[in-house]
């Protein structure tokens, strides 16, 4: 995965950094947990929605892959492109 832009402290930068540390398949919940472990403090009222927006942009830009789209209470699953 290409190096994320330097957006220190931004949501986008934090999602990029968390995704870069992920292995295998992961969901938005995994990304949020990794962000929180790294000390990121969410400003958004709905962290899942905010992080999902950034993940969807990464999929559109072909930086990560959408393995399966969420449905019926199941989260979308992503993976890093190799």
N, C-alpha and C positions, 0 to 999 in steps of 0.2 A: 504494500500500500504506500502511495507517495506520502511524503512528509506533509503534515497538516500545515495550513497557514499559521503564522504567529498571531494568535488572537488570545493572548494571555488573559485569563479571567473571563473570557466570553463563553457562552453556552456552546457555540459552534466549535471553538478551540478545545473545550473540555470533552465534547463528544468525540472529536477527531482523536484526541489523545487516548481516550478510553478504548475506542475501537482499535487503535493501533496495538493495544496491549491484549486484545482478545484473541483466543485460540479456538478453533473449531466453530461450531454454531453457537449463536447467542441471540437473546431477545433484548428488547428495550429495557426490561427489568435488570438484566445482567449488566447492560451498559450503565444504567443509573447506579447500580451497586458499585461498579468500578469507579465511577466518577466520585461517589461519596467516600469510598476508601481513599481516594487521592486527595480528599479535602475540599472538593467542589461544593459550594453552597448554592442551592437553587434559589433564584429570585422569582421564578414563575410559580403561579398558583397550582399548576398542574405539571409537575416535572415529566410525567410519562408523555403527555401530549407534546411538550416542548422538545424533548429528546427525540421523539418519533419524527417530528418535522425535520430535524437535522438528518436523521438516518435516511429518511425518504429522499432528501436532496443528495445524499451520498450514493444512493442506489441510482438515481437519475443521472448522476455524473459518472456512473460506472466505477466508483471507487470501492464499493462493497457490493455483494450479491444478495438479493432477496431469495432465500432458499424456499420459504413457504409463506404465503400471505396468511395473516391471522384471520380466524373466523370462529364463531361459536364460543367465544370466551378464550380461545387459544391465541397467544401472541404471535405476531409475525416472527420469523426466524431469519437471521442474517448470517453471512460469513464473509470473511475477508477474501479478496481476490488474491490469487497467488501469482 
